[in-house]
Amino acid sequence: QVQFVESGGGSVQPGGSLRLSCAVSGSSLYISAMGWYRQSPGNQWELVAGMVLSGEITKYGDSVKGRFTISRGDAKNTVYLQMNNLQPEDSDVYYCKAGAGATTTYWGQGTQVTVSS
């Protein structure tokens, strides 16, 4: 059984910052990549930021480049998403995704981020 612990969401004013965290656990679990996604109003999944855990290769969505940073935690299968200069269009539910190999993925329950004045 795979368990997610997501935290760090909340409400901020435009220009503010939040830090999301995601920790994944499970017996005999090998996670190769983790990342954060959100859904657009048209229900399309948008990559916010992703990381290959070995080598710490990162990828960012175009709309967040230069503002968001994904990093790996010291604990196993843990990543953080530092979000700076948040804007109202960043308001969404952010979902943590963990990949175990090429075909197996797991999703967290999501955490709400609201940016408004």
C-alpha positions as a Markdown table, in Angstrom:
| # | Residue | x | y | z |
|---|---|---|---|---|
| 1 | Gln | 0.0 | 0.0 | 0.0 |
| 2 | Val | 1.3 | 3.4 | -1.0 |
| 3 | Gln | 0.8 | 6.3 | 1.3 |
| 4 | Phe | 1.2 | 10.0 | 0.5 |
| 5 | Val | 1.6 | 12.8 | 2.9 |
| 6 | Glu | 1.1 | 16.2 | 1.2 |
| 7 | Ser | 1.2 | 19.5 | 3.0 |
| 8 | Gly | 1.9 | 23.2 | 2.6 |
| 9 | Gly | -1.1 | 24.4 | 0.7 |
| 10 | Gly | -3.0 | 27.5 | 1.8 |
| 11 | Ser | -4.0 | 31.0 | 0.9 |
| 12 | Val | -1.7 | 33.8 | 0.1 |
| 13 | Gln | -1.8 | 37.2 | -1.6 |
| 14 | Pro | -0.3 | 37.8 | -5.0 |
| 15 | Gly | 3.4 | 38.0 | -4.8 |
| 16 | Gly | 3.5 | 35.7 | -1.8 |
| 17 | Ser | 5.2 | 32.3 | -1.3 |
| 18 | Leu | 4.3 | 28.8 | -0.3 |
| 19 | Arg | 6.2 | 25.6 | 0.1 |
| 20 | Leu | 4.6 | 22.3 | -0.7 |
| 21 | Ser | 5.9 | 19.0 | 0.5 |
| 22 | Cys | 5.2 | 15.4 | -0.6 |
| 23 | Ala | 6.4 | 12.2 | 1.0 |
| 24 | Val | 5.6 | 8.8 | -0.3 |
| 25 | Ser | 6.0 | 5.6 | 1.6 |
| 26 | Gly | 5.2 | 1.9 | 1.1 |
| 27 | Ser | 6.7 | -1.5 | 1.5 |
| 28 | Ser | 9.1 | -2.6 | -1.2 |
| 29 | Leu | 8.5 | 0.7 | -3.0 |
| 30 | Tyr | 11.0 | 2.1 | -5.4 |
| 31 | Ile | 10.2 | 5.6 | -6.7 |
| 32 | Ser | 12.3 | 6.9 | -9.6 |
| 33 | Ala | 10.6 | 10.2 | -10.2 |
| 34 | Met | 8.3 | 12.7 | -8.4 |
| 35 | Gly | 6.5 | 15.8 | -9.3 |
| 36 | Trp | 3.6 | 18.2 | -9.0 |
| 37 | Tyr | 0.7 | 18.6 | -11.3 |
| 38 | Arg | -2.4 | 20.7 | -11.5 |
| 39 | Gln | -5.5 | 20.7 | -13.7 |
| 40 | Ser | -6.4 | 23.5 | -16.0 |
| 41 | Pro | -10.0 | 24.7 | -16.3 |
| 42 | Gly | -10.3 | 22.4 | -19.3 |
| 43 | Asn | -9.3 | 19.5 | -17.0 |
| 44 | Gln | -6.0 | 19.0 | -18.8 |
| 45 | Trp | -3.2 | 17.9 | -16.5 |
| 46 | Glu | -0.3 | 20.4 | -16.4 |
| 47 | Leu | 3.1 | 19.6 | -15.2 |
| 48 | Val | 4.2 | 22.1 | -12.6 |
| 49 | Ala | 7.6 | 20.6 | -11.8 |
| 50 | Gly | 9.1 | 17.2 | -11.8 |
| 51 | Met | 12.3 | 15.5 | -10.7 |
| 52 | Val | 14.1 | 12.3 | -11.5 |
| 53 | Leu | 15.3 | 11.4 | -8.0 |
| 54 | Ser | 18.6 | 9.9 | -9.0 |
| 55 | Gly | 20.7 | 12.7 | -10.5 |
| 56 | Glu | 18.1 | 15.3 | -9.5 |
| 57 | Ile | 17.1 | 16.1 | -13.1 |
| 58 | Thr | 14.3 | 18.7 | -13.0 |
| 59 | Lys | 11.7 | 19.9 | -15.4 |
| 60 | Tyr | 9.2 | 22.8 | -15.1 |
| 61 | Gly | 6.1 | 24.0 | -16.7 |
| 62 | Asp | 6.6 | 27.1 | -18.8 |
| 63 | Ser | 4.2 | 29.1 | -16.6 |
| 64 | Val | 6.2 | 28.6 | -13.4 |
| 65 | Lys | 9.8 | 28.7 | -14.7 |
| 66 | Gly | 11.8 | 31.1 | -12.7 |
| 67 | Arg | 9.3 | 31.2 | -9.9 |
| 68 | Phe | 9.0 | 27.6 | -8.6 |
| 69 | Thr | 11.7 | 25.3 | -7.5 |
| 70 | Ile | 11.5 | 21.6 | -6.9 |
| 71 | Ser | 14.0 | 20.0 | -4.6 |
| 72 | Arg | 14.6 | 16.6 | -3.0 |
| 73 | Gly | 14.3 | 16.1 | 0.7 |
| 74 | Asp | 16.7 | 14.2 | 2.9 |
| 75 | Ala | 14.1 | 11.7 | 3.7 |
| 76 | Lys | 13.5 | 9.0 | 1.2 |
| 77 | Asn | 10.9 | 9.7 | -1.5 |
| 78 | Thr | 10.3 | 13.3 | -0.4 |
| 79 | Val | 10.2 | 16.4 | -2.6 |
| 80 | Tyr | 9.4 | 20.0 | -1.9 |
| 81 | Leu | 8.0 | 22.7 | -4.2 |
| 82 | Gln | 9.0 | 26.2 | -3.3 |
| 83 | Met | 6.6 | 28.6 | -5.0 |
| 84 | Asn | 7.5 | 32.2 | -5.1 |
| 85 | Asn | 5.8 | 35.3 | -6.6 |
| 86 | Leu | 2.5 | 33.4 | -6.7 |
| 87 | Gln | -0.2 | 34.8 | -8.9 |
| 88 | Pro | -4.0 | 34.3 | -9.0 |
| 89 | Glu | -3.7 | 32.0 | -12.0 |
| 90 | Asp | -1.6 | 29.7 | -9.8 |
| 91 | Ser | -4.7 | 28.9 | -7.7 |
| 92 | Asp | -5.5 | 25.3 | -8.1 |
| 93 | Val | -5.3 | 21.9 | -6.4 |
| 94 | Tyr | -1.7 | 20.7 | -6.6 |
| 95 | Tyr | -1.3 | 16.9 | -6.9 |
| 96 | Cys | 1.9 | 15.0 | -6.1 |
| 97 | Lys | 2.7 | 12.2 | -8.5 |
| 98 | Ala | 5.2 | 9.5 | -7.9 |
| 99 | Gly | 6.6 | 7.2 | -10.7 |
| 100 | Ala | 7.9 | 3.7 | -10.0 |
| 101 | Gly | 9.5 | 2.7 | -13.3 |
| 102 | Ala | 8.1 | 3.3 | -16.7 |
| 103 | Thr | 4.5 | 2.2 | -16.2 |
| 104 | Thr | 3.5 | 2.6 | -12.6 |
| 105 | Thr | 2.4 | 5.9 | -11.1 |
| 106 | Tyr | 0.8 | 6.9 | -7.9 |
| 107 | Trp | -1.1 | 10.1 | -7.1 |
| 108 | Gly | -1.5 | 12.0 | -3.8 |
| 109 | Gln | -4.8 | 13.4 | -2.6 |
| 110 | Gly | -3.9 | 17.0 | -3.6 |
| 111 | Thr | -3.5 | 20.2 | -1.7 |
| 112 | Gln | -5.3 | 23.5 | -2.4 |
| 113 | Val | -3.4 | 26.6 | -3.2 |
| 114 | Thr | -5.3 | 29.9 | -3.4 |
| 115 | Val | -3.8 | 33.2 | -4.4 |
| 116 | Ser | -6.0 | 36.2 | -4.0 |
| 117 | Ser | -6.0 | 39.7 | -2.7 |
